[in-house]
Amino acid sequence: MSTKMNMTTKILIWMAAGLVLGSLLNALMSEVAFVQDYLVNGLFHVVGAIFISLLKMLVVPLVTFSLITGVCGIGDVNKLGRVGIKAFGLFILTTALAITLAITVASIVGPGEGFDITKTTDVEFTAPEGPPLTQVIIDLVPSNPVAAYAEGNMLQIIFFTILFAICILIIGKPGESIARGAEQLNLVMMQVVNVVMQLAPYGVFALMAKTFALQGLGLILPMISYFAVVAIVLLLHATGTLMILLKLLGKVSPLMFLKKFRAVQVFAFSTSSSNATIPVTLVATEKRLGVDSSTASFVVPFGATINMDGTAIMQGVATVFIANVYGIDLGLTGYLTVIGMAVLASIGTAGVPGVGLIMLAMVFNQVGLPIEGIALIMGVDRLLDMMRTAVNVTGDSAITTIVARSENSIDMKIYNDPNAGIIEEVHLPHGPAKKA
C-alpha cells in the first residue's frame, strides 16, 4: 500500500473487502463446516472480538482522564454547567427531530402495508424488562464508584468523574498536581488510541466479514420496505438534519465535517457500539475538527451515553411498520406518545449493541402494539444497528462542534484544514529518546 494512503482510505477498502467476502461466503459456502467453524466463527470471530475488546479497553481510562482534563480545563463551574445544559438540550432536540422525521417519512411511504405475516418465519421475541424512569434517575449516582468502573457503567462513571474533577477545581492549588497528572495520562491514552488505530483496517475487515457471512444480503429481501425506509431516514438525518443544525447554529462547513468524520462513521458502523467508538470520536473531534479538548472530552462521552438519534429513527419506522402489518391505527396521539417515549428512553439507555430492541419493547408496550411484532424486524436489526450507530456518533460530534462554537472553544484553522489531524503510521522510537 502506498505510504500516502491515509487511515480512512485503508479502513474503507478493508471494510468493502470484508463485506464482499462475507456475502460470498454466505451465498456459496454457508453449508461448508470447515469455512463456518475455522474461518467465520474462528479467525474472523477472534480477530473481530479482540479488536472490539481493544476499543472497549480504552473507553473507561480515556473518558476518566479526558473528563478530568476537560473539567479542569474549563476551569469555571458556571461555564461547565452552561456547556452541559447546551449539550443536553441539543441532544434532546436532535433525538426529537430524528423520530419525528422517521414517523413522517414512514407514514408517507407506508412500509408493511400488504405484508403477509403468515409467510414470515415463526420467531418468538421475549421483551426484556426496561427499568422505570425513577430507577434510571437513581442509577445515575454510583453507590460504589469502583463497581461502576469495573462494570463500565458510563452514566455513573461520568457522574463520579465530573464530581471528582469539580472538587479538584474547588480545592485550588493542592489539586493542580492531580489535574496535571490527569492531563499527562490523557496524552498517553490518546497515543494508545493511535496505536490501536493501526489495527483498525484488519479489525473492521474481520467484523464485516463475519457479520455478512452469517447474515447475508439476502436476509434483507423480505423486509426490504422496512430496511429501505430506516436506511433512507438515517441518511437524511445524518446528512440533512444534523448538517443543517451544524450550519445554522455552528456556522461551520457541513461538507468539511462529513469529509473529516468519515473514518469515525466507518468505525461506528463496524462496531455497532457508541461507547466502543468514544476513543476514535474523541480523537477526530479534537485533532481533526479542532474542538478544544476541555469541551470535547466533556460532551462526547455525554453524547455517547444519552444521544440515540439512530435508535430513535429505528423506533419511529418500526412503530409505523408493525402498526401497518397488524392493521392497527395509532393516530396522532399514538405517534406523539412514541416521540415522547423515544426521547425519554434515549436518556437512560447505554450505548451498547442491541439496546434498541429493549427501548422498542418499552415503546410498543406504551402504545399497545404487539411485542411479538419485534421478531419480524430482528433479522435485519444487526445490519441496521451498524448504520444507526454511525448516525449516533455523527450526532455526538456535530453537537460537540456546535457547543464549542457557541463557547468559542474551537480552532477554525484546524477545522478548515483538510489534512489536519490525519492519523499516520505510528513508528516506535529506536535508541534513547532525544530531548525536544
C-alpha positions in Angstrom: 0.0 0.0 0.0 1.2 3.5 -0.7 2.6 5.3 2.2 0.5 8.3 1.3 -2.8 6.3 1.8 -4.5 7.6 4.9 -6.2 5.6 7.6 -9.7 6.4 6.3 -9.0 5.1 2.8 -7.4 1.9 4.3 -10.4 1.3 6.6 -12.9 1.8 3.7 -11.0 -0.6 1.4 -10.8 -3.3 4.1 -14.5 -2.7 5.1 -15.6 -3.2 1.5 -13.4 -6.3 1.2 -15.0 -7.8 4.3 -18.5 -7.0 3.1 -17.8 -8.7 -0.3 -16.0 -11.7 1.2 -18.7 -12.2 3.9 -21.5 -12.0 1.4 -19.8 -14.5 -1.0 -19.2 -17.0 1.9 -22.8 -16.7 2.9 -24.0 -17.3 -0.6 -21.6 -20.0 -1.7 -20.2 -21.7 1.5 -22.8 -21.3 4.2 -23.1 -25.1 4.5 -19.4 -25.9 4.5 -18.5 -26.8 8.1 -14.7 -26.0 7.7 -15.4 -22.5 6.5 -18.0 -21.8 9.2 -16.0 -23.3 12.1 -12.5 -22.2 11.3 -13.0 -19.0 9.2 -16.3 -17.3 10.1 -16.6 -18.4 13.8 -12.9 -19.0 14.1 -10.5 -16.4 12.5 -13.0 -13.6 11.8 -14.7 -14.0 15.2 -11.4 -14.0 17.1 -9.8 -11.0 15.3 -13.1 -9.0 15.5 -13.6 -9.8 19.1 -10.0 -8.8 20.0 -10.4 -5.5 18.2 -13.7 -4.7 20.0 -12.0 -5.6 23.3 -9.1 -3.3 22.5 -11.5 -0.4 21.8 -13.5 -1.1 25.0 -10.3 -1.4 26.9 -9.6 2.3 26.1 -13.0 3.7 27.0 -13.1 3.9 30.8 -9.5 5.3 31.3 -9.8 7.6 28.4 -13.2 9.0 29.5 -11.9 9.4 33.1 -8.7 11.2 32.3 -10.2 13.3 29.4 -13.2 14.3 31.6 -10.9 15.4 34.5 -8.7 17.3 32.0 -11.8 18.8 30.3 -13.5 20.0 33.6 -10.2 21.4 34.9 -9.5 23.0 31.5 -12.9 24.7 31.5 -11.9 26.0 35.0 -15.2 27.6 35.7 -18.0 25.6 37.3 -20.6 28.1 35.8 -19.2 27.6 32.3 -19.3 23.8 32.9 -23.0 24.0 33.8 -23.6 26.1 30.7 -21.8 23.7 28.4 -23.7 20.7 30.0 -27.1 22.4 29.6 -26.5 23.4 26.0 -25.3 19.8 25.1 -28.2 18.2 26.9 -30.8 20.5 25.2 -29.3 19.9 21.7 -29.1 16.1 22.2 -32.8 16.0 23.2 -33.7 18.3 20.2 -31.9 16.1 17.7 -33.5 12.9 19.1 -37.0 14.5 18.9 -36.2 15.7 15.3 -34.9 12.3 14.3 -38.0 10.3 15.4 -40.4 13.0 14.0 -38.6 12.7 10.6 -38.8 8.9 10.9 -42.5 8.8 11.6 -43.3 11.4 8.9 -41.3 9.6 6.1 -42.6 6.1 7.2 -46.3 7.4 7.3 -45.8 8.7 3.7 -44.1 5.6 2.3 -46.2 3.1 4.4 -43.8 0.2 5.0 -45.6 -3.0 6.0 -48.8 -2.3 4.1 -49.9 -5.6 2.4 -47.3 -7.5 4.3 -48.3 -11.2 4.6 -47.5 -12.1 8.2 -48.2 -15.8 7.6 -45.2 -16.1 5.3 -42.7 -14.9 7.9 -40.6 -17.3 9.9 -42.2 -18.1 13.3 -39.6 -16.4 15.6 -40.6 -15.6 19.1 -39.5 -12.5 20.9 -39.5 -12.1 24.6 -39.5 -8.4 25.6 -36.8 -7.6 28.1 -37.9 -5.5 31.1 -37.0 -1.9 30.8 -36.2 -0.1 34.0 -38.7 2.6 35.3 -37.6 6.2 34.8 -37.3 6.6 38.6 -34.7 3.8 38.7 -32.8 5.3 35.8 -32.5 8.6 37.7 -31.5 6.8 40.9 -28.9 4.7 38.9 -27.1 7.9 37.8 -25.4 8.1 41.2 -23.0 5.2 41.9 -23.3 3.7 45.3 -19.9 2.2 44.7 -17.6 4.0 42.2 -15.2 1.1 42.0 -18.1 -1.2 40.9 -19.2 1.4 38.3 -15.6 1.4 36.8 -15.4 -2.4 36.9 -18.7 -2.8 35.2 -18.1 0.0 32.7 -21.4 1.8 33.7 -20.8 5.0 31.7 -23.5 7.2 33.3 -22.2 6.5 36.7 -18.6 6.9 35.7 -19.4 10.3 34.1 -21.3 11.5 37.2 -18.5 10.5 39.6 -15.6 11.8 37.4 -17.3 15.2 36.9 -18.0 15.5 40.6 -14.3 14.5 41.4 -13.0 17.0 38.8 -15.2 19.8 40.1 -13.8 19.2 43.6 -10.2 19.3 42.2 -11.1 22.9 41.0 -12.7 23.8 44.3 -9.6 22.9 46.5 -7.4 25.1 44.2 -3.6 24.8 44.5 -3.4 21.3 46.1 -5.4 19.9 43.2 -3.2 21.4 40.5 -0.8 18.4 40.5 -3.7 16.0 40.2 -5.0 18.0 37.2 -1.5 18.0 35.6 -1.2 14.2 36.2 -4.6 13.6 34.6 -3.6 15.7 31.6 -0.4 13.7 31.1 -2.2 10.4 31.4 -4.8 11.7 28.9 -1.9 12.3 26.4 -0.7 8.7 27.0 -4.2 7.4 26.4 -4.5 9.4 23.2 -1.3 7.8 22.0 -2.7 4.3 22.9 -5.7 5.2 20.7 -3.3 6.0 17.8 -1.5 2.6 18.3 -4.8 0.6 18.4 -6.0 2.5 15.3 -3.2 0.9 13.3 -5.0 -2.4 13.6 -8.3 -0.8 12.6 -8.5 -1.9 9.0 -8.0 -5.5 9.8 -10.4 -5.5 12.8 -13.0 -3.8 10.6 -12.4 -6.4 7.9 -13.0 -9.3 10.3 -16.1 -7.7 11.8 -17.7 -7.1 8.4 -16.7 -10.5 7.0 -18.2 -12.3 10.0 -21.5 -10.2 10.0 -22.2 -10.7 6.3 -21.1 -14.3 6.3 -23.7 -15.0 9.0 -26.4 -12.6 7.9 -26.0 -12.3 4.2 -27.5 -9.7 1.9 -30.4 -12.0 1.1 -31.9 -11.6 4.5 -32.9 -8.0 3.7 -35.2 -9.0 0.8 -38.4 -10.0 2.7 -38.0 -6.8 4.8 -36.9 -4.5 2.0 -39.6 -1.8 2.7 -38.7 -1.5 6.4 -35.0 -1.7 5.8 -35.1 0.8 3.0 -37.1 3.4 4.9 -34.9 3.1 8.0 -31.7 3.4 5.9 -33.2 6.5 4.0 -34.2 8.3 7.2 -30.8 7.6 8.8 -29.1 9.1 5.7 -31.5 12.1 5.7 -30.9 12.8 9.4 -27.1 12.4 9.2 -26.6 14.4 6.0 -29.7 16.7 6.4 -31.0 17.5 9.8 -27.6 17.4 11.7 -25.8 19.3 8.9 -28.5 22.0 8.8 -28.1 22.4 12.6 -24.3 22.5 12.1 -24.6 25.2 9.5 -27.3 27.3 11.3 -26.1 27.0 14.9 -22.5 26.1 14.5 -21.8 28.3 11.4 -19.3 25.9 10.0 -19.0 23.9 6.7 -21.0 20.7 6.9 -19.1 19.3 3.9 -15.8 19.6 5.7 -17.3 18.0 8.8 -18.6 15.0 6.8 -15.2 14.6 5.0 -13.2 14.6 8.2 -15.6 12.4 10.1 -15.9 9.6 7.6 -13.4 7.3 9.3 -15.3 7.5 12.6 -18.6 6.7 10.8 -17.0 3.6 9.3 -15.7 2.6 12.7 -19.1 3.0 14.4 -20.7 1.0 11.5 -18.4 -1.9 12.1 -18.5 -1.9 15.9 -22.3 -1.2 16.4 -21.4 0.5 19.7 -21.3 4.2 20.5 -19.3 3.6 23.7 -16.7 1.5 21.9 -16.3 4.3 19.4 -15.7 7.0 22.0 -11.9 6.9 21.7 -12.0 7.4 18.0 -14.7 10.0 18.1 -12.7 12.0 20.7 -9.5 12.0 18.7 -11.4 13.0 15.5 -13.3 15.8 17.3 -10.2 17.2 18.9 -7.5 16.6 16.3 -9.5 16.7 13.0 -12.2 19.2 13.8 -10.2 21.4 16.2 -12.6 21.3 19.2 -10.8 22.3 22.4 -10.2 19.1 24.5 -12.0 20.6 27.5 -15.2 20.8 25.6 -14.8 17.6 23.5 -13.8 15.4 26.5 -16.9 16.6 28.3 -19.6 16.5 25.5 -18.5 13.4 23.5 -18.8 10.8 26.3 -22.0 12.5 27.5 -23.5 12.2 24.0 -22.4 8.6 23.5 -24.5 7.8 26.6 -27.7 9.8 26.0 -27.7 10.6 22.3 -29.6 7.9 20.4 -30.8 9.6 17.2 -30.3 6.4 15.1 -32.1 4.3 17.6 -35.0 6.8 17.7 -35.3 6.6 13.9 -35.5 2.8 14.1 -38.2 3.1 16.7 -40.2 5.5 14.6 -40.1 3.5 11.4 -40.6 0.1 13.3 -43.7 1.5 15.1 -45.3 2.5 11.7 -44.2 -0.8 10.1 -45.7 -3.0 12.9 -48.8 -0.9 13.1 -49.3 -1.4 9.3 -48.6 -5.1 9.5 -51.1 -5.7 12.2 -53.6 -3.2 10.8 -53.6 -1.0 13.9 -54.3 2.7 13.6 -52.2 4.6 16.2 -53.4 8.1 15.2 -51.7 11.4 16.1 -51.9 10.8 19.8 -50.1 7.4 19.5 -47.3 8.9 17.4 -46.8 11.8 19.8 -46.6 9.2 22.6 -43.9 7.3 20.6 -41.9 10.6 20.1 -42.1 11.4 23.8 -41.2 7.8 24.9 -38.2 7.6 22.5 -36.8 10.9 23.8 -37.1 9.8 27.4 -35.8 6.3 26.8 -32.7 7.6 24.9 -31.6 9.4 28.1 -31.4 6.3 30.3 -30.1 3.7 27.8 -26.4 2.9 27.5 -24.7 2.9 24.0 -24.3 -0.8 23.6 -25.2 -3.2 20.8 -28.9 -4.4 20.6 -30.2 -1.8 23.2 -32.6 -0.5 20.6 -34.8 -3.6 21.0 -35.2 -3.0 24.7 -36.3 0.6 24.0 -38.6 -0.6 21.2 -40.3 -3.1 23.6 -40.9 -0.2 26.0 -42.4 2.0 23.3 -44.6 -0.9 21.9 -46.0 -1.5 25.4 -46.9 2.1 25.9 -48.9 2.4 22.6 -50.4 -1.1 22.7 -48.6 -2.7 19.7 -48.0 -6.5 19.9 -44.5 -7.1 21.3 -44.1 -10.2 19.2 -44.0 -8.0 16.2 -40.4 -7.2 17.1 -39.5 -10.7 16.0 -40.3 -9.6 12.4 -37.5 -7.0 12.4 -34.9 -8.8 14.4 -33.4 -10.5 11.3 -32.3 -7.2 9.8 -31.7 -5.4 13.1 -28.0 -6.3 13.2 -27.3 -4.5 9.9 -29.5 -1.5 10.9 -27.7 -1.4 14.3 -24.5 -0.8 12.4 -26.0 2.0 10.4 -27.7 3.8 13.3 -24.6 3.7 15.5 -22.8 5.6 12.7 -25.6 8.2 12.9 -25.4 8.4 16.7 -21.7 9.2 16.7 -22.2 11.8 13.9 -24.7 13.5 16.2 -22.3 13.3 19.1 -19.6 15.1 17.2 -21.9 17.6 15.4 -23.4 18.7 18.7 -19.9 19.0 20.3 -18.9 21.2 17.4 -22.0 23.4 17.8 -21.4 23.8 21.6 -17.7 24.5 21.0 -18.6 27.3 18.5 -21.0 28.9 20.9 -18.3 28.8 23.7 -15.6 30.0 21.2 -13.6 26.8 22.1 -12.8 25.6 18.5 -9.8 26.3 16.3 -11.3 27.1 13.0 -7.9 27.0 11.3 -7.7 23.2 12.2 -11.4 22.7 11.2 -10.9 24.2 7.8 -7.6 22.4 7.1 -8.5 19.2 5.2 -5.3 17.5 6.3 -5.3 18.5 10.0 -5.1 15.6 12.4 -4.9 12.7 9.9 -3.7 9.6 11.7 -0.5 8.4 10.1 1.6 5.3 10.7 2.9 5.0 14.3 6.7 4.4 14.4 8.3 3.1 17.6 11.4 5.1 18.6 14.8 3.5 18.3 17.6 4.2 20.7 17.5 6.8 23.5 14.8 9.4 23.3 16.2 12.9 22.3 15.2 16.0 24.3 13.0 18.4 22.4 
